[in-house]
């Protein structure tokens, strides 16, 4: 999945202070970690017929997802 962004800013890491650079890289790692987790979950769901949480069906391959949400969608 490719994400195209309009008006993306170019950032020169060499001109940033070390604190700003650290904060930027930490945020980028966290966003990447969240994307990886979501991709793994979606891959698992695509290969599953049913998903149970606490004995209740939250996903069936022929029905929309119920009872489960992913916060902070980018």
C-alpha positions as CSV (number, residue, x, y, z in Angstrom):
1,X,0.0,0.0,0.0
2,X,1.5,3.3,-1.1
3,X,0.6,6.5,0.5
4,X,1.0,9.6,-1.7
5,X,1.3,12.9,0.1
6,X,0.7,16.3,-1.3
7,X,3.0,19.1,-0.3
8,X,5.3,16.9,1.7
9,X,8.0,18.9,3.4
10,X,11.7,18.1,2.9
11,X,13.5,18.0,6.2
12,X,17.3,18.4,6.5
13,X,18.3,16.4,9.6
14,X,21.7,18.0,9.6
15,X,20.3,21.4,10.3
16,X,18.0,20.3,13.1
17,X,18.9,20.4,16.8
18,X,19.6,17.0,18.3
19,X,16.4,17.1,20.4
20,X,14.3,17.9,17.4
21,X,16.0,15.1,15.4
22,X,15.4,12.6,18.2
23,X,11.8,13.6,18.6
24,X,11.2,13.3,14.8
25,X,12.9,9.9,14.6
26,X,11.0,8.6,17.6
27,X,7.6,9.7,16.1
28,X,8.6,8.1,12.7
29,X,9.5,4.8,14.5
30,X,6.2,4.8,16.4
31,X,4.1,5.4,13.2
32,X,6.0,2.6,11.4
33,X,5.5,0.2,14.4
34,X,1.7,1.0,14.3
35,X,1.6,0.4,10.5
36,X,3.4,-2.9,10.9
37,X,1.0,-4.1,13.6
38,X,-2.0,-3.1,11.6
39,X,-0.7,-4.9,8.5
40,X,0.0,-8.1,10.5
41,X,-3.6,-7.9,11.9
42,X,-5.1,-7.4,8.5
43,X,-3.0,-10.3,7.0
44,X,-4.2,-12.5,9.8
45,X,-7.8,-11.6,9.3
46,X,-7.5,-12.1,5.5
47,X,-6.3,-15.7,6.2
48,X,-8.9,-16.5,8.9
49,X,-12.5,-17.6,8.6
50,X,-13.5,-16.6,12.1
51,X,-11.9,-14.6,15.0
52,X,-13.1,-15.0,18.6
53,X,-12.4,-12.7,21.5
54,X,-13.7,-13.8,24.9
55,X,-15.9,-16.4,23.3
56,X,-17.6,-13.9,21.0
57,X,-17.2,-13.8,17.2
58,X,-15.8,-10.4,16.2
59,X,-14.9,-11.4,12.6
60,X,-16.3,-13.7,10.0
61,X,-14.9,-13.8,6.5
62,X,-18.3,-13.1,5.0
63,X,-19.3,-10.3,7.5
64,X,-17.8,-6.9,8.4
65,X,-15.6,-6.6,11.4
66,X,-17.5,-6.1,14.7
67,X,-16.3,-5.3,18.2
68,X,-12.7,-4.4,17.4
69,X,-11.3,-1.1,16.4
70,X,-7.8,0.3,15.6
71,X,-7.2,3.8,17.0
72,X,-5.0,6.5,15.4
73,X,-5.5,5.7,11.8
74,X,-3.2,7.8,9.6
